[in-house]
């Protein structure tokens, strides 16, 4: 049972990280933020946090 919960939590976190990364790409392409797009490509966590921040309205 614990293995299933761990696997589900890992999968959910991975999907949320991927979705945040996609949000980062979408926003950077539409806003023409080339430098930030490259930064997100080089440092994956930067892109994920930026994507999540857009969802939470921490920044645009």
N, C-alpha and C positions, 0 to 999 in steps of 0.2 A: 504494500500500500504506500509506504513512504517513497519507494522508488518511482511510483506513478506520479505522485505529487511533485517530486523533484523534477521529473522529466517534463511535466506540464508547465511548471513554473519557468524552467529553462527555455522551453519552446515559446512561451508567451513573452518572455523578456527579449528573446531573439527577434521575434516578429515585431515587437514594439521598437526595437533598435533599428531594424530595417525600415520600418515605416517612418521613423524620425529622420533617417538618412535620406529617404526619398523626398520627404518634405523639404529638407535642406536643399537638395538638388533643384526641386521645382521652384522654390523661392529665389534661389541664387540665379537661375537661368532667367526667370521673369523680371527680376530687378536689376539684371546685368551686374551682379556682384562677382566679377571674375576672380579677384583676389581671395575673397572668402570662399568661393567655390573650390579653388585650389587648396586652400587651407583645410577645408573639410575633406577633400580627397586624400590629403597627406596624413591627416590626423582624424581617423574615423570618429572618436568620441566627441570631437568638436562639432562635427556635423550632426551627430545624434542629439547632443544637448541643444544645439541651435534649432533643430526640428521640433524637439519637445517644447522648447521655449516659445516657439511660434504657436503651438497648440494652447499653451497656458497663458498666452498674451503677455509674456514677459518682455517681448520685443516684437517688432514687425518683420 
